Amino acid sequence: MTVGGTLLTVHRYRTEVPAGFQRISFTRDISRKGIGFAERDGVPSAVIPQDVMALVGKKIYVKGFMYPGSRENYITQFVLCKDNGQCCFGGEPALQDMIGIQLQDDNTTDFTPTLVGVAGTLELNENYQGGKVEPLYLLKAEQVAEALTSL
């Protein structure tokens, strides 16, 4: 059973990313990079790490948890968080720990507390105002599905 389980996990890991998308680790490739702030013309603005800026405009696949919103069904947009916040007693996620997901082509999804994988094109939120649970990163999602592995 151990060998069979390991082979199944390896197969799922290799096949869960849709063709044409690059697997990205939310924690390692986005969250740990942080977000800086600098003042420009007297107005504070976000400073995006160069490594993350290199991903903007690219088709990526990232895993995370849906931040509970007001809807549970037929969701067209939601906030994806790097973790489910259980270790931190909930609360609002840090700016670098969330990505706004906007489903494309009239697609919808339902809320799930389990790990999900999202495939889409990474963008910056050009209208970012610094509000509560307002993501700076956006993902124009082509696919949202329960993650096949936790890796």
N, C-alpha and C positions, 0 to 999 in steps of 0.2 A: 504494500500500500504506500509506503514511503517513496519508493521509486516512481510509482504511478502518479502520486500527487506532485512530486517534483517535476516530472515530465509535463504534466498538465499545466502547472504554473509557468514553466518555461515557454510552452506553446502559447499560452494566453498572453504572456508578456510580449512575445515576438509579434503577435498578430493583433493586439488591441489598438495600435496606432494606425489610423487610416492612411492609405497611400498618399504620398505627397506632403505629409505633415512631419515635423521634427518633434521628437519627445523632449519636453522641458521639465525639469524638476522645479516645482513651485518654490520649495524651500531653498534649494541650492542656487538656482539660476535667477530668481527674482527676489524673494523675501530677504535672504541674507545680504543681498547687495545694498539694501536700505534705500532711503530717499533723503537727499539733503535739501536744505532750504537756503536760499540766498536772497538778498534784497536787490531788486532791480528797479531803478527810478523810484525808490521809496516804497515799492510794493514787494512783499515777500512772494517768492515763486519757488516751485519745486525744481530740484536739480536731480535729473535722472542719471543713474550710473551708466557709463558707456557700454558695459556688457549688456544691460537691459535695452538700451537704445538700439543696439545692433539687432535685437529681435523684432523691433517695431516694423510692421509691414510684412513680416514673415508668417507663414502658415505653421502654427505650433499645436501641440497636443499637451495639455496640462491636466493634472489631477488635483482635486480639492473637494471641499464641502460647501454645500449650498447654505448661505446665510438665510435663516428663516425670515421670510417676508410676510406680507399680508395675504398672499394667495398660496394655495396648495396645488391647484390644477390649472392647466392651460397657461403656464407661465411663459412669457416671451422674453423676459429679462430678469436677471437676478445677480447677486453678488457671490462670487466664488471665493472662499477663504482657504488658506493653506492648511488649517486644521479646524476641528469642530469646537474649539474653545472650552472643552470640558475640563482641561487642566487649569484653566484660568478663570473658572466660574462664570463663563460667558462674557458679556460685555461687548464693547465695540472693537472690531479688529483694527490693528495698526494699518496705516496707509499702504505700506509695502506688503501687507498680508492679504490683500484683496484685489480681485479683478472683476470688473463689471462685465457680465456676459449678456450679449444681445443676440438672440437667435435670429437667423436670417430666413428668408423665403417662407414666411408664415408658419414656420416650425414652432412647436410648443413643447414643453416638458412638464412633468409633475415634480413637486418637492419630494426629496428623499433625504433622510439623515445619513445615508451611506456615502462612501467615497464615489465621486463621479469623475469621468474623463470628458474633457471638452476639447474639440478640434475646431480651430478657427484662425483668423488673422488678427494679430496683436496690433492695437492702436493706442494712442494716448487720448485721454479725455480732454479735448480742446476747450470744453466748457467747465472745467474743474473750478469749483468755487470754495472748496475746503469744508464742505458740510459733513455732518455725521454720516458715517457709512457711505461716503461718496468716493468711489474708486477713481484713481488717477489713470490706471490701466484699464483698457477695454479690450474685449475679445469678440469680434464679429463671428459668432459660432455657427458652424455648418452642422455640427453633430454634438449632442449631449447624451451620454449613456452611463449607466452604472459601470464603474471601473472593473475590469476583469481581474486585476491584481492590485495589491497595495504597494507594489514596488515602483 
